[in-house]
């Protein structure tokens, strides 16, 4: 099969056959001299970006990408295996909370989250803020974590969906990332490789999200539900607001603290509510419970401290220092903080999540390029959230910084990252839509 013919099919709005998709994916996984070169791959990616794919094509692409590498078989570990995936947001630390809560309710949670890129954070970076926490477990160690704790959180190994690694790196530099079929196949191929039977998707929507509009978020959520279901997964998707940061803490070590506080029952309402809701969806899918019954189980695990205990065991199992649960001074922290004030009295009407995320990245807490090193200690605490009253003596942001030059660069950004009005804004819902 000639690559040019495959590209032409999609260029001319045709439907790719399973054999054509297989040839493309095999080439992406290993350019083995079969006639495909990177320029063929990128030309086809652009044709898909422009002309789309049918759900059937996307489902086949997803399966082929998962099969391009190793698919974990966890059938020897008792219990339903369910994961959650978020499309990424600012202050979104729910995985550190809902993973332990779902595991405390009897779900096996084999998480392989990603690292932060751009303005949004990544679960692996947050976990690595915990001294000695190892996200590079061997498969045997990962299985032991799932058996002993019910929860394992590791980075994707090189043999998970290698076709996605190649295709994502090409999409990243050829303006073909924002394609619903390509995003669907990219996310789900990696999830299928985890050996799960169920997935809860948190599709973020708003100015701090990858998907800025409700329509694009809905299209992605619907595609993931349809294609995941076609590949044998039970999938449930929520579309949730990402206009303001989730919770108050943004930055890797800071987000670990807020996650632990939430597992202790002291978390901010938005973060607690969303974590409980997503965990309940996982429990509902895993145990076949109604939303109400699953929600009650998760809330009981939160109230009893069972979720916190799972997180403590998870840290210990993965080589980290579990004393951080009660002693936050063991986490990386900066010596210097500075407050950002408002110049007027009124109510916070908006906090721009994207600007806060960019500021956290510029302080050193995130990456612009995949190979950038991050500083786990830096970050921003949102002291005043939308709806809260402020006066000029109140802090809106508390900036934890290490480098004065970086601080100077972020201060103007943060000064423009909030708005103050005479009246509080109407309360905006956090959960915008539920799909399946
Ligand atoms: N996240 C992924 O894993 N893949 C995409 O294509 C986009 C976001």
Boltz pocket constraint, residues with backbone or C-beta under 6 A from the ligand:
constraints:
  - pocket:
      binder: B
      contacts: [[A, 87], [A, 168], [A, 177], [A, 182], [A, 183], [A, 184], [A, 186], [A, 187]]
      max_distance: 6.0
